[in-house]
Amino acid sequence: MTERQLIQEILNSEAVEYSFENVDEDSKEYTLLLKRQEQDVRAVETINDEIKKYFQSANFDYKEELNPEGVDDDIRLVIKRNSDAK
């Protein structure tokens, strides 16, 4: 499974809308924008905590920005696979 497929699988399991804002294939770093689905009543912090656990268990570094300025999304993520990940 490629890193992009793993990312998509994690995000699909959380039922959030997402898009890739930036992809750096050379460094394997991805910037994503996430948005709650309309029917989702979970707090942004709850969604972030759940997604963070999945990415960290898959050996990704995880940096989040909740309610980022300049976009109509709930979370901006910058993730990168740890170099020691298998």
Summary of the structure (lengths in Angstrom):
residues: 86
radius of gyration: 12.3
end to end distance: 11.4
largest distance: 38.1
contacts: 213
relative contact order: 0.22
helix: 29%
strand: 36%
